[in-house]
Amino acid sequence: MTFAACEKQKQASAEVGAIPKQILDKATNDINKASELEAERLKATEAEIAP
């Protein structure tokens, strides 16, 4: 009985521990998307300015 409870606690800890990584991964993806959009806007602006 104690072993089963220990396994459940171990699994719960792993799931809770994964949450910060998921948050960081989402933030990293959002930053990368924003950087890509900014690069595209910059290229478009440069294309408009170039003769």
Residue, then its C-alpha position, 0 to 999 in steps of 0.5 A: m500500500t505504501f509503495a503504491a502511494c509513493e509511486k502516485q506521489k512520484q508521478a504527481s511530482a513529475e507532472v508538476g515539475a513539467i509545468p515550468k518547462q512547458i511555460l518556458d517552452k511556450a514563452t520561447n516559442d512566442i518569442n521566436k514567432a515574434s522575432e520572425l514577424e519582426a524580421e519579415r516586417l523589417k524586410a518589407t520596410e527595407a524593400e519599400i525604401a530600397p530604390 
